[in-house]
Amino acid sequence: MLFMLVVKASRNSEAGNLPSPELMEAMTKYNEELVKAGVRVMAKGLHPSSNGLRISYPKPGEKPVITEGPFTESKELIAGFILIDVKSREEAIGWAIRMPDPQGHGEGQIELRQVFQATE
């Protein structure tokens, strides 16, 4: 079963501030544990929304609307993700709650979502 641990953005991540050396070390250790357990498929951080854009489709059949970042609602943005392949939802939850605060400063938030697979 594939699950994505979605790391939500914060004021710090949107400002382009890198994590502290201590947090980087904790996240490296966590990722090494995922790899050692054979469950990590991929893990990536994202640039701030100031480097991104949104493509929306407000009117069916018409051209999309492109909006350049930054986007002001950081609670709706993501700063990165980890994709894991586990045997159960419970195992995914177990890995998710072991992740260090991904933003530090008490701002971290992780959303755990199951990924649709071809057999579903």
C-alpha positions in Angstrom: 0.0 0.0 0.0 1.4 3.4 -1.0 1.0 6.3 1.4 2.2 9.9 1.0 3.4 11.8 4.1 2.6 15.4 2.9 4.7 18.0 4.8 2.7 21.1 5.1 4.3 24.5 4.4 4.9 27.1 7.1 6.0 30.7 7.3 9.6 29.5 7.5 9.5 27.2 4.5 7.7 29.8 2.4 10.4 32.3 3.4 13.0 29.8 2.0 14.5 29.2 5.4 16.3 25.9 5.7 15.8 23.7 8.7 18.3 23.9 11.6 21.3 21.6 11.5 19.7 19.6 14.4 16.4 19.1 12.4 18.4 18.2 9.3 20.2 15.6 11.3 16.9 14.2 12.7 15.2 14.1 9.3 18.3 12.4 7.8 18.1 9.7 10.6 14.4 9.3 10.0 14.9 8.9 6.2 17.7 6.4 6.9 15.3 4.3 9.0 12.7 4.4 6.3 15.3 3.2 3.8 16.7 0.5 6.1 13.1 -0.8 6.7 12.7 -1.0 2.9 9.6 1.2 2.9 10.8 4.6 1.5 10.0 5.0 -2.2 10.9 8.7 -2.5 11.4 11.8 -0.4 11.6 15.4 -1.7 11.4 18.9 -0.5 9.8 21.7 -2.6 10.9 25.2 -3.3 8.7 28.0 -1.8 5.5 28.9 -3.6 7.2 32.1 -4.8 8.9 29.9 -7.4 5.7 28.2 -8.4 2.5 28.7 -10.3 -1.1 27.5 -10.2 -3.0 26.4 -13.2 -6.8 26.5 -12.6 -9.7 25.6 -14.8 -12.6 27.9 -13.7 -14.7 27.4 -16.9 -15.1 23.9 -18.4 -13.8 23.7 -22.0 -12.0 27.1 -21.8 -8.3 27.8 -21.5 -6.8 27.4 -18.0 -5.8 30.4 -15.8 -2.2 30.7 -14.7 -1.4 32.4 -11.4 2.2 33.0 -10.4 3.3 32.5 -6.7 3.8 33.3 -4.0 0.5 32.1 -2.6 -0.6 33.7 0.7 -2.4 30.8 2.3 0.5 28.7 3.5 -1.8 26.3 5.4 -2.9 25.0 1.9 0.6 24.6 0.6 3.0 21.7 0.9 6.8 22.0 1.5 7.7 18.4 0.6 6.6 14.7 0.8 7.7 11.2 1.5 6.2 8.3 -0.4 6.2 5.0 1.5 5.2 1.5 0.5 3.9 -0.4 3.6 1.7 -3.4 4.4 -1.1 -1.5 6.2 -2.6 1.8 7.1 -1.5 1.2 10.7 2.1 0.8 9.6 1.8 4.0 7.6 0.5 5.8 10.7 3.3 4.4 12.8 5.9 5.8 10.4 4.1 9.1 10.2 4.1 9.7 13.9 7.8 8.9 14.1 8.7 11.8 11.8 10.4 14.7 13.6 8.6 18.1 13.4 9.4 18.7 9.8 9.3 22.5 10.1 10.7 22.9 13.6 9.6 25.9 15.6 6.3 24.1 16.5 5.0 24.8 13.0 5.2 21.3 11.6 2.2 19.5 10.2 2.1 16.2 8.3 -0.9 14.9 6.3 -1.0 11.2 5.6 -2.8 10.2 2.5 -3.2 6.8 0.8 -2.2 6.8 -2.9 -4.6 5.2 -5.4 -3.0 2.2 -7.2 -4.0 0.6 -10.5 -5.7 -2.4 -8.8 -8.2 -0.2 -6.9 
